Amino acid sequence: MSKVESRLFASSTSRQETITGPAVDELAQRFRQSVLPELDAAYSFARFLCKDGDAAHDIVQDAFVKAFRAYGGFKGGDVRAWVFAIVRNCYRDWMMAKRRVTRFEVTSIHEDDESPLDAIASEADTPETSLLRKTEAEAVRTVLMALPRPLREILVLREIEDLSYRDIAEITTLPIGTVMSRLARARREFAKSWSSDPAEARA
């Protein structure tokens, strides 16, 4: 993900025509402190949306460049929700560009990548329980990826990223009532898929 920072702060040089000296440095420093910590979460979200690790990298790079360019106008609030809204828009741009290609595959997870799904274990994990936890996390991911994108998106934002209904509504541009009903449906569909053939989900 280091390419993101290089693109971000290379792009800041083009802004020096209108914003110069300490103003650029201050903006970049504030961006590093408040927005860049959301990089991993943004990547996980993008990957859940597009089901493609390489594409998720591209989406997040574009999203963070756009976020940096727009950061001067950021009015405050939940930074993660703001970043996720930009990621979602970049994902939609990517989908439009790739509409002619249908891809239905799940990119395998790099073993050294840690995701929110892997953080469900206790600190006292033994090698055996750690392996079981990883297997369980993979099974959860498989079921999630099989959900329709609108349901998968809502479920990830609420259950994995732990965002509020209001934040999810802002990210998805949906009424809160629609967010709640879609989340209820997503939970039902997830539970249905999980219980229909748990052995297959864990395979």
ZIRA-V438116 format. One record per helix or strand of 2 or more residues. SS is the DSSP state (A for helix, B for strand). FROM is the first residue (numbers start at 0). TO is the last residue. If there is no record, write none. Layout:
BEGIN
ss=SS from=FROM to=TO
ss=SS from=FROM to=TO
END
This chain:
BEGIN
ss=A from=1 to=14
ss=A from=21 to=33
ss=A from=35 to=49
ss=A from=52 to=72
ss=A from=78 to=96
ss=A from=115 to=118
ss=A from=126 to=145
ss=A from=148 to=159
ss=A from=164 to=171
ss=A from=175 to=195
ss=A from=197 to=200
END
